Amino acid sequence: MASANRWLKPEVYPLFASVGVAVGICAMQLVRNITTNPDVRVTKENRAAGVLNNFEEGEKYAEHGLRKFVRNRQPQIMPSVNNFFSDPK
């Protein structure tokens, strides 16, 4: 019982949270690649098809919703803070 309480301290909660988020992101990317990537073939029939030149499906995979959302935005994390420190006004 004493060894279990060694890891359940409040100081360790952020570490558990950050590792949990990282594992979640990895799992999401794995599921996304298995289900929607045109180069990944899970079934035996699809693997036997060989190399397919299906450019429309590859374009649809590469241009996902997040990429379309951030395409026309400025590459800044906090634009208001950047503008506050960079504007001479």
Summary of the structure (lengths in Angstrom):
residues: 89
radius of gyration: 22.1
end to end distance: 61.2
largest distance: 65.3
contacts: 130
relative contact order: 0.05
helix: 67%
strand: 0%
